[in-house]
């Protein structure tokens, strides 16, 4: 399941595992367990050690295993669908026609390569024709509506102080590297990424006609602007403070304070009606307003060319795609590009995901799974309620509010009740670039159409085939797509210990997000509103600080420290999920039994399943970027960091003082 060579098996298993009777399947991977590693020293490697030592990361991947890497075999299933529908003729405007023809247009590499950079030439020419700052901002604004964003980060979503209405939010933007920290760190790995990015920029300019010297000079100019803008960016840790990233401001005030940006003109050009907007990071827009006049128009035009090429590089001819991949190799460590078919699967899923998702659900999803998971979520809410009532640090009045919020959570399982459509988009089998742009424009119109309306409670933020799950605080909802409802997370024929330690851990995790450092600031209706007593919230903050400090002490790749403050939300959810899933498991008949399966007791199997669902192996380059940019702890610490606080784990595996991950009872951190 975790090896590249097993992808074919996985493709078949995903189709049949939920529909065929497989009671004799061995759900504990005994062969992957390393008995030489004590559970109390490193449970992640105890469970996964032998698998880890033999697993091979394919040259075209950055990792292998479960979690996000389970999307690798998922893409194979989607490729099967796309290969089939693209080879047939379908009614114009049908889902099959749109996804099939879009896929086919992207597979026509001879046509794409013959066009070179001709598709973006009109954009580059338009930039060349800009004569002043007003014309430049008009260009920037027009490109927003085409999905080509640069210095303005805009989206439409609920007002966090009035979740019944969608408003405009403006966030920091303008960078090419993954995070502001990449512009300022001076370690050798980061310097290598900086140089690879500059080389990428220079290559893009060379491919569009610049001499080597001109291209290098242009890349330096672009990088200098980005670094200047990065100075104003809040860190990922700073962006976790909800109230400090919400600043509702009158557009007239923004016009007077930030004249160069021209807020009213921008909104009028985009045909967006708003008297006030949320500027999440004002310091960025203040810096941008200043830099619009500090940097020369020539340099800004160079910057806009670069960011337009960055937007479209992966849908242009092969030399542009190759340049992009050369940079990604340094950033993530992937040594070989995905096949063209797999690249196109990702692009179709990203741009026509809910049309493709309908085909995926019809072919691969078992409705029994949706029913079973819905029942599990209901049971988990009851288990969570019991835990809230038993908390020794929270007052009764706050407990009442917490339970109200818990039962107000909306549950979405499998796929949307109401599917997003793409009726306004015409997909032409012969015009790949134009299809991409048309879908980007359609997505902008879809998002803009939400403004000043109530949030669409039927909307999904991920496609059904994706192996993921999420909690949305503004809508107070949890979402479990069809993609994650498969082994090792869930199997209709697995025993309860496996499922409660698998999908149960995920359910508990998402429920706990409603009460993590950010979620706890939202009420049951999705508004940022205090529902805590002052004393209770102080206790909660103290407990999260303990967890932050604990994860600060963990490292990966021997010396790279985790950022406890950046990952606190996910760590809180992981730690809460363990107890919630366990409480729910103990309510089942098997949870109250002591019979062994595969040689393990129910409690042991529960813990083994937890380590199994996070089984991954990644490239070092990927892990360095992950620790810098991802709000989740690496898989090894999602397992070990949580279990060291989990009392039943100590009993199940006889964990003793002196073992590396042993914590005395008073050192075990429990929040939920």
C-alpha positions, 0 to 999 in steps of 0.5 A: 500500500505504501510502495510505488510498486503497489499502486496497481494493487491500490487502484484495484483495492480502492474499487473493491475493498468497500464492496467485496467481503474481505473479513480475512484481510490482515489489518495490522501490518505485522511485517512492517513492525520493527520489534527491535524498537521499543514502543516507548522509545519511538512508537512511530518507528516501532510500528513502521520501522521495517516498512520505512527501511525498505520503502522506496520513494519513486523518482517522481515523488517527494514521499511515499505512504499514507496521509497526503501521499495516499493521493498518489494512487488516487491520481491513478484512479482519476487517470483511469477515468480521464483516459476513458472519457477523453477517448469518447464523444460525449454530449456538449456541456456534460461533465464527461465532455468538459473533463475529457476534452480538458484532459485531452487538450493538455495531453496534446504536447506537440500542439502546446510545444509548437505554440511556445510562449505565444499564449502569454505574449499578449500579456507581456505586450500589455505590460510593455505598454504600461506608461504610468502607475495608474495604468499599472494598477489597472493591469494588476486589477484586470489580471485578478479577474483572470486568476493571475494574481501578483501584489493583491491577495483577495478573496471572498468569505464570511465576515468573522464578526458576522458570519451570516454575510460574505465580505472581501478580505485582502491578505499579504501577497507578492512573493514567489518563494513559499514563505517570507522566511525564505528571503531572510534565512542564511543556512546553506539549504535556504541559500540553495533555494534562493539561488534556484529561484533566481535561476528560475526567474532568469530562465523565464526571461531568457525563454521569452527573448532576453539575453543572459545578462538582461535575464539575470538583471531582471531576476535580481530586480524581481527578487529585490522587490519581493524581498522588500515586500517580504519584510512587511509580511507577518510570519505564519505564527503571527497569522495564527492570532485571529483578531490581529489578522482582521481589520475591517476598514472603510474603502474611503479611508483606504483611498486616503491612506494608500493613494497609490493602490487606488482601492475604489478604482480597483473595486469598481474595475472588478465590479465589486460593491463594498463600502468596507473590506477586511485588510488582514495584514495592513502592514503589507499594503502600507509597504506596497503603497510605499513601494509602488512609488519607490521602485521604478516603473521599469522594475515593476513592469519586470516584476509583473512579467515575472509573476505572469510567467510564474502563473502560466509556466506550467501550461506553456511549452516544455522548456517552461515546464522544465524550468519550473521543475528544476526549481521544484527539484531543489525546493522539494527534492523530487528528481523526476517529473511526473508523467504528463498524464499525472500532471494533467490529472492534478490540473483537471482535479484542481480546475474541474474538480467537482465535475471530475468528482462526480465521475469518481463518486459514481465509479468508486464510492460506496454509499454504505461508507457515507452512512457509517461515517455519519453514524460515527461522527454522531457517536464522537460528538457524544463521546466529546460531550462526555469529555467536556463534562468531565474536564476539571479545568473548565467551569460549568457555564463555559462547558455549556457553551462548548457543548452547544458549539459541539452539537451545532457543527455541520457534518459533510461526508463523502461528496456535496449534496449540491454539486458545483457546476461549470456551465458558463465555461466552454472547453475546447479540445484544441486549446489548452491554454485558453481552457486554463484561463477560461477556468481561472476566470470562471473561478474568479466569477464564482468567488466574486458572486458570493460577495454580500450574500450569505455563505453557501452552506452546501459548498465544499472546500476540497474535491471529493477524491482528495485524501484529506479532511478539514474543519471550517470555523466560520461555518462551524463545519467538518468535512470528510471527502470520499477520498479519505474513506478508505484503508488505512483510515477506514474499511467497512470490514475492519474491526472497530479498533482499526477504524476508531484508531484510523478514521476515528482519529481523523474525526476526533481531530477535526472536531477538536479543531473547533476548540483549538487555539483558533477555533476556540475563538469562534462561537457556534455560529462561526463568529469571532466572539468570546464565549469563555469566562476569563478564568477558563480562557486563561487556563486554556491558554496556559495548557496550549502554551505547555503543548507549544513548548513540548513540540518546540523540543522536537526535531527532525533531520537530527537538528531542525526544530519544530515550530510549536507555535505554528503547529499548535492548532494541529497538535491540539487537535491530534492530542484531543483526538486520541482521547475522544476516539478512545472514549468512543471506541470503549463504547463499542462491544469490541472496545470492552473486549480483550480478545486478540486479533493478529496477536494484539489486544483491542487497545494495542490495535487502536494505537497501532492503527494510529501509527499506521495512518500517519505512515510516511517517508519523505525526502529531506528537502521536502521535510525542510520545506514542510517544517517551514510552511506546514501547520501540521507536525511531521508524521513521526511527531503526530504519533509520538508527540500525542501518544506520550500524553495518552494514558492508555498507550502506556498500559497497552504497551507497558511503557516504562520510565527511562524509555525515550518518550516516557512522560511521568503522569504529571507531565502528560499534557491534556487539554480536551 
